[in-house]
Amino acid sequence: MHALVAMPRALVIGGSLGGLLAANALRAAGWDVDVFERSVGELSGRGGGIVLQADVLQAFQFAGLVHDPVPGVRSIDRIYLSASDRVLQRSPMPQAQTSWNVLYRILRDGLPPERLHGGASFTSYEQDGQRVTAHFADGRSEAGDLLVGADGARSTVRAQMLPGLEPAYAGYVAWRGSVPEALLPAALRQKLDASFVFQQGDAHLLLAYLVPGDDGSVEDGRRRWNWIWYRRVGAGGPLAALLTGRDGRTHTASLPPGEVREEHVAALLGDAVGLAAPSFRTLLEATAAPFVQAIVDLQTPAMLDRRVLLLGDAAFVPRPHAADSTAKAAADALTLAMLLRQRAAAPDVGLAQWEQLRLTAGHGMAISGIELGDRIMGLTRT
Ligand SMILES: Cc1cc2nc3c(=O)[nH]c(=O)nc-3n(C[C@H](O)[C@H](O)[C@H](O)COP(=O)(O)OP(=O)(O)OC[C@H]3O[C@@H](n4cnc5c(N)ncnc54)[C@H](O)[C@@H]3O)c2cc1C
């Protein structure tokens, strides 16, 4: 077993939430960390609302990120609307929602800018004893003691570690959008305020909740309503048609805001007339650029190959209904940093323990998510 004597170095592949959570936590545990992200410049406009889970707050606390509290909008209950907009059920459920952008900004600000390398597209790794070398598309190579594959559901790190393991389409998509609350009628704002709102339809589900505004503000009038509409779309041709953007290119997983073809947005709004409660219809119609994401399943049988590991969506993509993807990435990162700090004299022991713990957690989330998602969407597996 090889102890780490000098300050050990971690190479983090992927500069989204998973990678930045890992980088901040590992630095707090005494590691020298560099993050390599394929995209150039800052990532932005990704995603929307994120339910603020305890794992995220714990990871922030461990990393010493001074944001107390993390900007979030509180909701006090869950309401279920009928198709005619009647409140069918109201259950107390205090929680807070933040946004992808808010978390990204805090995590990025936690790292020295010179440790964030944009435009660095990882291609492969090789290992020699306890050293790992990462190679990049521009010909550069970097060596370290640990390589963290936080490069998402279509991970290149995973493709080398576990060839052939790919996300599988779950049979439905998430249409998403967000609207500044100031654009909504006062009566609607009053009706929905401080609630997490659902409408369970026949094989479809709508939900909406408040998140901070684009600038992170949580004051009344400056927040955004974030909505999601889960809808079934057939695999193959129908999904490919939906994910073919305005430039004619067919994407595999999602289309960003502004890229969805006009006819698909028009069809969505048309369907909303018959299916969505009036409150949801107002939200959809006020949205400038709805976007769409295919819901996929991914479960890895292994997260560790000696000094190379998979974290966040690169390892497991759970269904989004429990809103725990970001929390899972945070727990991956926090557990890793804590075990490596505890096992500084025997990091390979810490890594093996980490893999056992996080594999168990990942499979648990994935399995319960599939069960829940299939039930919500009226899907049966053969
Ligand atoms: C478009 C989008 C919207 C989302 N919205 C929400 C949301 O609203 N709520 C929520 O809870 N979760 C959301 N998620 C999921 C959530 O962001 C993730 O669960 C969380 O960020 C952890 O994911 P990750 O960092 O592991 O992977 P990702 O967020 O997918 O990030 C992977 C990163 O790796 C980079 N990368 C990929 N390949 C390479 C390579 N070869 N070399 C270098 N870099 C590479 C990518 O550019 C990307 O920045 C969203 C994810 C995406 C992609």
The ligand as a Tripos MOL2 file, in Angstrom:
@<TRIPOS>MOLECULE
LIG
   53    58     1     0     0
SMALL
NO_CHARGES

@<TRIPOS>ATOM
      1 C1        -28.4050   20.0740  -19.1770 C.3       1 LIG1
      2 C2        -28.5220   19.5920  -17.7420 C.ar      1 LIG1
      3 C3        -29.5240   20.0920  -16.8830 C.ar      1 LIG1
      4 C4        -29.6560   19.6410  -15.5470 C.ar      1 LIG1
      5 N1        -30.6050   20.1620  -14.6980 N.ar      1 LIG1
      6 C5        -30.7190   19.7050  -13.4160 C.ar      1 LIG1
      7 C6        -31.6640   20.2130  -12.5010 C.ar      1 LIG1
      8 O1        -32.3960   21.1210  -12.8420 O.2       1 LIG1
      9 N2        -31.7510   19.6710  -11.2350 N.ar      1 LIG1
     10 C7        -30.9010   18.6660  -10.7980 C.ar      1 LIG1
     11 O2        -30.9540   18.2060   -9.6300 O.2       1 LIG1
     12 N3        -30.0110   18.1940  -11.6460 N.ar      1 LIG1
     13 C8        -29.9130   18.6750  -12.9390 C.ar      1 LIG1
     14 N4        -28.9930   18.1760  -13.7930 N.ar      1 LIG1
     15 C9        -28.2130   17.1180  -13.3080 C.3       1 LIG1
     16 C10       -27.2240   17.6860  -12.3980 C.3       1 LIG1
     17 O3        -26.6490   18.8310  -12.9650 O.3       1 LIG1
     18 C11       -26.2360   16.6170  -12.2220 C.3       1 LIG1
     19 O4        -26.7980   15.4970  -11.5700 O.3       1 LIG1
     20 C12       -25.1060   17.1480  -11.3780 C.3       1 LIG1
     21 O5        -24.5730   18.2930  -12.0220 O.3       1 LIG1
     22 C13       -24.0170   16.1490  -11.3060 C.3       1 LIG1
     23 O6        -23.7110   15.8900  -12.6270 O.3       1 LIG1
     24 P1        -22.2350   15.7590  -13.0780 P.3       1 LIG1
     25 O7        -21.4630   16.9860  -12.7270 O.co2     1 LIG1
     26 O8        -21.7990   14.4450  -12.5810 O.co2     1 LIG1
     27 O9        -22.4390   15.6630  -14.6710 O.3       1 LIG1
     28 P2        -22.8190   16.7950  -15.7190 P.3       1 LIG1
     29 O10       -23.5920   17.9010  -15.1180 O.co2     1 LIG1
     30 O11       -23.3680   16.1190  -16.9120 O.co2     1 LIG1
     31 O12       -21.3930   17.3930  -16.1020 O.3       1 LIG1
     32 C14       -20.4080   16.6940  -16.7750 C.3       1 LIG1
     33 C15       -19.3660   17.7080  -17.2160 C.3       1 LIG1
     34 O13       -18.2840   17.0150  -17.8070 O.3       1 LIG1
     35 C16       -17.8930   17.6870  -18.9860 C.3       1 LIG1
     36 N5        -17.2700   16.6890  -19.8660 N.ar      1 LIG1
     37 C17       -17.8870   15.6690  -20.5130 C.ar      1 LIG1
     38 N6        -16.9880   14.9620  -21.2090 N.ar      1 LIG1
     39 C18       -15.7860   15.5320  -20.9680 C.ar      1 LIG1
     40 C19       -14.4530   15.2390  -21.4120 C.ar      1 LIG1
     41 N7        -14.1980   14.2030  -22.2320 N.pl3     1 LIG1
     42 N8        -13.4330   16.0310  -20.9870 N.ar      1 LIG1
     43 C20       -13.6670   17.0860  -20.1480 C.ar      1 LIG1
     44 N9        -14.9150   17.4120  -19.7140 N.ar      1 LIG1
     45 C21       -15.9510   16.6360  -20.1070 C.ar      1 LIG1
     46 C22       -19.1970   18.2510  -19.5580 C.3       1 LIG1
     47 O14       -18.9740   19.3190  -20.4510 O.3       1 LIG1
     48 C23       -19.9200   18.6660  -18.2750 C.3       1 LIG1
     49 O15       -19.6190   19.9950  -17.9160 O.3       1 LIG1
     50 C24       -28.8070   18.6350  -15.0920 C.ar      1 LIG1
     51 C25       -27.7670   18.1330  -15.9480 C.ar      1 LIG1
     52 C26       -27.6050   18.6120  -17.2380 C.ar      1 LIG1
     53 C27       -26.4810   18.0990  -18.1190 C.3       1 LIG1
@<TRIPOS>BOND
     1     1     2 1
     2     2     3 ar
     3     2    52 ar
     4     3     4 ar
     5     4     5 ar
     6     4    50 ar
     7     5     6 ar
     8     6     7 ar
     9     6    13 1
    10     7     8 2
    11     7     9 ar
    12     9    10 ar
    13    10    11 2
    14    10    12 ar
    15    12    13 ar
    16    13    14 ar
    17    14    15 1
    18    14    50 ar
    19    15    16 1
    20    16    17 1
    21    16    18 1
    22    18    19 1
    23    18    20 1
    24    20    21 1
    25    20    22 1
    26    22    23 1
    27    23    24 1
    28    24    25 2
    29    24    26 1
    30    24    27 1
    31    27    28 1
    32    28    29 2
    33    28    30 1
    34    28    31 1
    35    31    32 1
    36    32    33 1
    37    33    34 1
    38    33    48 1
    39    34    35 1
    40    35    36 1
    41    35    46 1
    42    36    37 ar
    43    36    45 ar
    44    37    38 ar
    45    38    39 ar
    46    39    40 ar
    47    39    45 ar
    48    40    41 1
    49    40    42 ar
    50    42    43 ar
    51    43    44 ar
    52    44    45 ar
    53    46    47 1
    54    46    48 1
    55    48    49 1
    56    50    51 ar
    57    51    52 ar
    58    52    53 1
@<TRIPOS>SUBSTRUCTURE
     1 LIG1         1 GROUP 0 **** ****
